[in-house]
């Protein structure tokens, strides 16, 4: 699959924000979609449990890719609509219905000035392991949110069907 870098610019900016300028030049952090099974554990920027959770909630198995060491949900047309990063960052591009959700953010390296990068307000941060809910209910809610994000990303950019 080919990544639509233009329509995924916000997701790519988020993934690059936590990398140093030198790391951004490393081949493993290039903006190329790779199959999950092709990425070794040493290349991951996402905990394997979170990669598994992203696979579990994906509307379709062929939507799950690795991108710059992170797990990503990607539409068949190459638009990123979900990101799993680190141990607990699960970001979904859900559109304007963001009430009750936190903003998606990541720390930036000291070499780039430090601080925090915050994704635009169309993205939401969700708890990937939903500790407060029963496991089945939590998974069902995450699947629903992922499906909403997919529909938003697919419909927003491709209304000429």
N, C-alpha and C positions, 0 to 999 in steps of 0.2 A: 504494500500500500504506500501511496505517496502522501506525505504530510502537506496539508494546505497551510503554509507558513503565514500567509496573509490573514486568513480567518482564525488562525491559532496564535496570533501575535501576543495576545495578553497572557496566554498560558506559557508561551516560550519566554516571555519577559520574566514571569514568575520563576520559572525553572532556572534561568540564568542568574537571577538576582542573588542567589545564595552561593554562587560560584565565584572564585577569584578570577581576575582576567586571565591568568595562566591556565586555570582549570577549564575555562571556556574554550580554550584551544585544543584540549585533549580530544582525541578521536572518540572516546567513549561518551563524551558529553556533546557531540554534534547533534543537531536537530534532525535525527533520522529515526524513523520508527523501526523497531526491531521486535521480533517475536520473543515472548517471555522466555521460552526455553533456550534461546540463543544468548541470553545475558547471564554471565557467570555471577556468582554471589559477590565476588570482589568488585564488580562494577556497579552494584546496586547503591542507590541513595535512599532506598525504601526498604523498610524491614520486610523480610519474607512473609510474615503474617499479614501485613498490610497488602502486599501483592496478592496474596490468596483472597483477602476480603474483596479487593477490587474485582478479581475474577468472579467471585461469588455473586456480586451485585450487578454485574454487567448485563444489560438487556440482551446481548448476544455475545458468545465467546469470541467471535471474530472482531469485537470492538476493543479488546484488551491488547495493548502493546506496551513496550518499554520505550521510554523517550528520555534521553539524557540521564539515565540511571533511575528514573522514576516510573511507576506504573501509570498508564494513561488510558482513559476511555476515549475512543476516537470513532467518529461517524464513518460510514463506508466512503464518504467523500473526503476524508482526511482532516476533519475539524476536531480538535481536542475539546471534549466537554467534561472531562473529569481527570483529576490528578491525585495520585497517592504518593506522598513524599515523607521521608523520615519514618517515625514510629506512629504518629497520630494525625498527620495532616491529610485529610480527605477533602478535596475541593471539588465542587460541582458547579457548572455554568448553568444556573437555573433561571436566569432572567430577572425580571423585576419582582418576583414573589420571594423576597428575602427576609421578610419580617420574622423575628424570632431566631435568626441565625447569626453567628459571628462572621466577621469579615475574614477573609483568607489572608494570612500574612506569614512571612518568613524573615529570619534575621539575615542581614547582609554582612559580608566579611569585613573585618577592620580595614583590610587593604583597599576597600572601595569606599571607606568612610564610615562603615558600621551603620547601625540603625536597623530599620525594618522596612521591608517592601510589602505593600498592601495591594492586592489585586482589586480591580474595579468592582463596583457594587453589584454587578450582575452575577458574581461568584459568591457561593456560600461555603463556609467551613462546617462540616458535620463530624460528629463523633463516630469514627469508623467501627468502634466496638460496642457502642451504645450500652454502656455498663449499667445504666439505670433501668433498662427495659429487659424483658425476657428475651433470650437469644432469638427465638423465631420471630417475635414481634419486631425486634431491632433489625434483623435482616430484611424482613418484609418492607419496613419503612425505608431502609437504605436502597432497596431495589426500586421502590416507587420514586424516590428522589433522583436516582440515576436515570430512570426512564423519562422523568420530567426534563432533566438536563439534556438528554439525548434529543427529545422532541423539540426543545427550545433551540438547541444548536443546529439541528437539521432543518427546522422550519425557518429560523431566522435568516439563514444564509441561502436557502434554496427554496424559494417560494414559487418557482416557475415550473412546478410539476404538472 
